[in-house]
Amino acid sequence: MKLLEGLRVLDLSRMLAGPYGSMLLADMGAEVIKVEEPDGGDPMRLMGPPFLPDGESAYFLSINRNKKSIALDLTTPAGRDVFLDLACAADVVWENFRPGVLARLGCDHAALKAVNPRLVLCSISAYGQNGPYRDWPAFDLALQAMGGAMSITGEPGGRPIRMGLPMGDLAGGMFGAFAVVAALLRRQTTGQGTHVDLSLLDCQVSLLTYLAQYYWADGRVPGPQGSGHTSVVPYQALATRDGHLIVAVFAEKFWRGFCVAIGHPEWERDPRFATNRDRLSNRPTLMTLVGDVLTTRTTDEWLSRMQAEGVPAAPILGVDRVLEDPQVKHRQMVVEMKHPRHGATATLGTPIKCDGEMGLDVTPPPRLGEHTDALLRGLLDYDAGRIEALRQAGVIK
């Protein structure tokens, strides 16, 4: 899929939020050049276990496909000059240093704009480029805590729980990719680049959506709901004879079907449960009755009955079952990557399908500095002597 073919991105990011977002751009066809320190590169190259047989990090493998790597020491004047040459030939610089680091390197927005006014700079940081928390360090866990997610995750009365998916980081990558594409669209009209200031905390606050609006409406501070929903009943995970499933009666039209499927059609007109408002008022009573019934049959039996009545219901799958699921496979969300050292290696596909294209051409994450010489020769037209001098000086690897 080549929606962004011809777009060139210099990726200075590390850890998860940055590399995940730049991978989304790479999946859409952008040429993403990962700019790494010669001494070790992205720290995520060492993240684990697990590791592949040659020591390659599975974590790094998951978020750095379809990229190139140049090993360049930006702390040296020569390295900075090379980077600014690269910026002249790029459309986007993507970074997640702490605020102020890019300026200390001599590569901040002002320096980049001076050499390429059309450049889009996307700066992803924990708390943004300004404000009282600007210089605080943070990772996903802190962002989930500060952004409210941990206060509403888990069972009522339980300890604060981190979401299993690292949404403090992942949301930043997604918002960043979206913002970059919007900035590029604006550039088509103005001819000018943009500095995108993306705060991971801002992203988490944005995701509060209706929960924030509920608080402003009634003054009640939302708390953990388990798998349930503040405004809908039944909408939660339920135990069966041999496991669990979820049921989501999110609209009144599903209530009758649920009552039929569960074998209690009389509940449809029971004044305690007739409408969602009634069910909310009588949630404990209803869910005790439902829980007693569901333990009489297996998960598969209930799923079959729910689906026959058109009721939204689903099994709760572990990661192993998700990756083997026929719908997931049909949609090519599991694809094969031809790895030069490990052979055929499974990796995730892209959820973005356009014009009937389902698949994703995948190249494995680059070795540190794998493309250094090719990029300096082909993109910047450096001659062999200049490249060798940079290498001897330790500026490149």
C-alpha positions in Angstrom: 0.0 0.0 0.0 1.7 3.2 -1.2 -0.6 6.0 0.0 2.4 8.0 1.2 4.9 6.9 -1.5 7.4 9.7 -2.1 7.2 11.0 1.5 10.6 11.0 3.3 10.7 10.9 7.1 13.8 11.3 9.3 13.0 9.4 12.4 14.9 10.4 15.5 12.5 8.7 17.9 13.2 6.0 20.5 11.2 3.6 22.8 7.6 3.0 21.7 5.4 6.0 21.0 7.8 7.4 18.3 8.8 4.3 16.5 5.2 3.0 16.5 4.0 6.2 14.8 6.7 6.3 12.3 6.0 2.6 11.5 2.5 3.6 10.6 3.8 6.1 8.1 6.2 3.5 6.7 3.4 1.0 6.3 1.6 3.5 4.2 4.6 3.8 1.8 6.7 6.6 3.3 10.5 6.2 3.3 11.3 6.3 7.0 15.0 6.7 7.8 15.8 5.8 11.4 18.6 8.1 12.6 20.4 6.3 15.4 23.4 6.8 17.6 26.4 4.8 16.3 27.0 3.3 19.8 24.1 0.9 20.3 21.3 2.8 18.5 17.7 2.7 19.7 17.7 1.3 23.3 14.8 -0.9 22.2 17.2 -3.0 20.3 18.0 -4.5 23.7 14.5 -4.7 25.1 13.5 -8.1 26.3 13.2 -11.0 26.8 12.1 -12.5 24.5 14.8 -12.4 21.9 15.1 -14.1 18.6 17.9 -16.8 18.3 20.5 -14.2 17.2 19.6 -11.9 20.1 17.4 -9.5 18.1 14.7 -8.0 20.3 11.1 -9.1 19.6 10.0 -5.7 21.0 12.2 -3.9 18.5 11.0 -6.2 15.7 7.4 -5.3 16.3 7.6 -1.5 15.8 10.5 -0.9 13.3 9.5 -2.8 10.1 9.7 -1.1 6.7 12.4 1.4 7.8 16.0 2.2 7.0 18.8 2.9 9.4 21.6 5.4 9.4 24.0 5.5 12.3 24.9 9.2 12.9 26.4 11.0 15.9 24.3 14.2 16.2 26.4 15.4 19.2 29.3 16.3 16.9 29.3 19.3 14.6 30.0 17.1 11.6 27.1 14.8 12.5 24.8 17.8 12.9 25.8 19.0 9.4 25.0 15.7 7.9 21.6 15.7 9.6 20.8 19.1 8.2 21.8 17.9 4.8 19.4 15.1 5.2 16.7 17.5 6.4 17.0 19.4 3.2 16.0 16.3 1.3 13.2 15.3 3.7 9.6 16.1 4.2 9.2 15.2 7.9 11.4 15.1 11.0 9.9 12.9 13.7 11.4 13.0 17.2 10.5 12.2 20.8 13.4 13.7 22.7 12.7 15.6 25.9 12.0 19.3 25.2 15.2 21.3 24.6 17.3 18.4 23.5 16.9 19.1 19.8 17.9 22.7 20.4 21.1 21.6 22.2 21.9 19.5 19.2 21.5 22.5 16.9 18.6 20.8 15.1 15.6 22.5 16.5 12.7 23.9 14.5 14.4 27.2 13.8 17.5 25.4 12.4 15.5 23.0 10.4 13.2 25.7 9.0 16.3 27.7 7.9 17.5 24.9 5.7 14.0 23.6 4.6 11.0 25.9 5.2 8.7 23.1 3.9 9.7 20.7 6.5 7.2 19.3 9.0 8.7 18.7 12.5 6.7 16.4 14.8 7.9 16.6 18.4 6.4 13.9 20.6 7.0 14.4 24.3 5.4 13.3 27.6 3.9 16.6 28.6 4.5 18.9 25.6 7.0 21.7 24.7 5.7 24.1 27.4 3.9 24.1 30.7 4.9 23.2 34.4 5.6 19.6 33.6 7.6 20.2 30.5 10.8 18.7 31.8 9.4 15.8 33.7 10.4 12.3 32.4 7.6 9.8 31.8 6.8 6.5 30.3 3.5 4.9 29.4 2.6 4.0 33.0 3.0 7.6 34.2 0.8 8.9 31.3 -1.9 6.4 32.0 -1.8 7.5 35.7 -1.7 11.2 34.9 -4.3 11.1 32.1 -7.0 9.4 34.2 -6.9 5.9 32.5 -5.7 4.1 35.6 -8.4 5.6 37.8 -11.2 4.1 35.6 -9.5 0.7 34.9 -10.1 -2.4 37.0 -12.8 -3.6 39.3 -14.8 -1.3 41.6 -13.0 -1.0 44.9 -9.8 -2.5 43.6 -6.3 -1.2 43.2 -5.5 1.0 40.2 -4.7 -1.1 37.2 -2.7 -0.3 34.1 -4.4 -1.0 30.7 -2.8 -4.1 29.2 -2.2 -2.2 26.0 0.3 0.6 26.4 -2.1 3.3 25.2 -0.1 6.1 26.8 2.5 5.4 24.1 0.4 4.0 21.3 -2.1 6.8 21.2 0.7 9.3 20.8 2.0 7.4 17.8 -1.4 7.4 16.2 -2.2 11.0 16.9 1.3 11.9 15.6 0.9 10.1 12.3 -2.5 11.8 11.9 -1.1 15.2 12.7 1.8 14.8 10.3 -0.5 13.9 7.4 -2.7 16.9 8.2 0.3 19.2 8.3 1.4 17.9 4.9 -2.0 18.5 3.5 -1.8 22.1 4.8 1.6 22.5 3.2 0.1 21.8 -0.2 -1.9 25.1 0.3 0.6 27.3 2.1 3.9 25.9 0.9 5.1 26.1 4.5 6.1 23.4 7.1 4.8 23.1 10.6 6.0 22.3 14.1 3.6 19.8 15.6 3.9 19.8 19.4 2.3 16.5 20.5 2.0 15.8 24.3 1.3 12.2 25.2 -0.6 13.5 28.3 -2.8 15.6 26.0 -3.5 12.5 23.9 -4.6 10.6 27.1 -6.9 13.4 28.2 -8.4 13.6 24.7 -9.3 9.9 25.0 -11.4 10.6 28.1 -14.2 11.7 25.7 -17.6 11.0 27.2 -16.2 10.3 30.7 -15.0 13.9 31.0 -18.4 15.1 29.6 -20.2 13.0 32.2 -18.2 14.6 35.0 -19.1 18.1 33.8 -22.7 17.1 33.4 -23.3 15.6 36.9 -20.2 16.3 39.0 -19.6 12.6 39.7 -16.0 11.5 39.4 -15.9 8.3 37.2 -14.3 5.3 38.8 -13.5 1.7 37.8 -16.3 -0.1 36.1 -14.6 -3.5 35.5 -15.8 -4.6 32.1 -19.1 -2.8 32.5 -20.4 0.5 31.3 -21.7 3.5 33.3 -24.7 4.0 31.0 -25.6 0.6 29.6 -26.9 -2.7 31.1 -26.1 -5.4 30.2 -22.7 -4.5 28.8 -19.9 -6.5 30.4 -18.0 -9.8 30.6 -20.1 -12.7 32.0 -19.1 -16.1 33.3 -20.4 -19.2 31.5 -20.1 -22.8 32.5 -16.7 -23.1 30.9 -15.3 -19.6 30.5 -16.4 -16.1 29.7 -18.0 -14.0 27.0 -19.1 -10.4 26.6 -22.6 -9.2 25.8 -23.2 -5.6 24.7 -26.9 -4.6 24.6 -25.9 -1.1 23.6 -29.3 -0.2 22.0 -32.9 -1.1 23.0 -33.4 -3.0 19.8 -31.0 -5.8 21.1 -32.8 -6.2 24.5 -35.6 -8.4 23.1 -33.2 -10.7 21.3 -31.1 -11.0 24.5 -34.1 -12.0 26.5 -35.1 -14.6 23.9 -31.5 -16.0 23.7 -31.2 -16.3 27.4 -34.5 -18.1 27.6 -36.4 -15.4 29.5 -38.6 -13.6 27.0 -40.7 -12.3 29.9 -37.9 -10.0 31.0 -38.5 -7.9 27.9 -41.6 -6.3 29.5 -40.7 -6.7 33.1 -41.1 -3.2 34.5 -37.8 -3.5 36.3 -35.9 -4.1 33.0 -38.1 -2.9 30.1 -35.8 0.1 29.2 -32.1 0.7 29.7 -33.0 3.3 32.3 -35.0 0.7 34.2 -32.1 -1.8 33.9 -29.6 0.8 35.2 -31.8 1.4 38.2 -32.0 -2.3 38.8 -28.5 -3.3 37.7 -27.6 -5.6 40.7 -30.9 -7.5 40.5 -30.7 -8.0 36.7 -27.1 -9.0 36.6 -27.5 -11.5 39.4 -30.3 -13.2 37.4 -28.3 -13.1 34.2 -25.2 -14.5 35.9 -27.2 -17.4 37.3 -28.6 -18.3 33.9 -25.3 -18.0 31.9 -23.5 -20.5 34.1 -25.9 -23.2 32.9 -24.4 -23.4 29.4 -21.0 -23.2 27.7 -19.5 -20.1 26.0 -20.0 -21.6 22.6 -23.6 -22.5 23.2 -24.4 -19.0 24.4 -22.6 -17.4 21.5 -24.6 -19.5 19.1 -27.9 -18.4 20.8 -26.9 -14.8 20.9 -25.8 -14.7 17.3 -29.0 -16.3 16.2 -30.9 -13.4 17.8 -28.5 -10.8 16.4 -27.2 -9.8 19.9 -23.7 -8.3 20.0 -21.7 -11.0 21.9 -18.1 -12.2 21.6 -15.7 -14.6 23.2 -12.8 -13.2 25.3 -9.7 -14.4 23.3 -6.1 -14.7 24.5 -3.4 -13.3 22.2 -2.7 -16.8 20.9 -6.3 -17.3 19.8 -6.5 -13.8 18.3 -3.5 -14.5 16.1 -5.1 -17.7 14.9 -8.6 -16.3 14.5 -10.1 -16.9 11.0 -11.4 -13.3 10.7 -8.0 -11.9 11.7 -6.3 -14.1 9.2 -8.8 -13.3 6.4 -8.1 -9.6 6.9 -4.4 -10.3 6.7 -3.7 -8.9 10.1 -1.0 -11.5 10.4 1.5 -11.4 7.6 4.8 -13.0 6.7 8.0 -11.1 6.8 11.1 -12.5 5.0 13.8 -12.0 7.5 17.4 -12.3 6.2 18.5 -14.3 9.3 15.4 -15.9 10.6 13.5 -16.7 7.3 9.8 -16.4 7.2 8.7 -14.5 10.4 5.2 -13.7 11.4 4.3 -10.0 12.1 1.2 -7.9 12.3 -0.5 -6.4 9.3 -2.0 -3.0 8.9 -5.6 -2.2 9.7 -5.8 0.3 6.9 -7.3 -1.3 3.8 -7.7 0.7 0.6 -9.2 -0.1 -2.8 -9.5 -3.7 -1.9 -5.8 -4.1 -0.9 -5.6 -6.3 2.1 -1.9 -7.1 2.4 1.2 -5.3 3.5 4.7 -5.6 1.9 7.0 -6.0 4.9 10.7 -5.6 5.2 12.4 -6.5 8.5 13.7 -3.8 10.8 17.1 -2.6 9.7 20.4 -3.5 11.3 22.0 -0.5 13.0 23.5 1.7 10.3 22.5 -0.8 7.6 21.7 2.0 5.1 24.3 4.6 6.1 26.5 4.5 3.1 23.7 4.0 0.6 21.8 7.0 1.9 24.9 9.3 2.0 25.8 8.3 -1.5 22.4 8.1 -3.1 20.5 10.9 -1.2 23.3 13.4 -0.4 25.8 12.5 -3.2 28.7 12.3 -0.8 31.7 10.7 -2.3 33.6 7.7 -0.9 36.3 9.8 0.6 34.0 12.0 2.6 32.0 9.0 3.8 35.2 7.3 4.9 36.4 10.4 6.7 33.1 10.6 8.6 33.5 7.0 9.6 37.1 7.4 10.7 36.0 10.3 12.9 33.3 8.2 14.5 30.5 10.4 13.2 28.9 7.5 11.3 28.9 3.7 11.5 
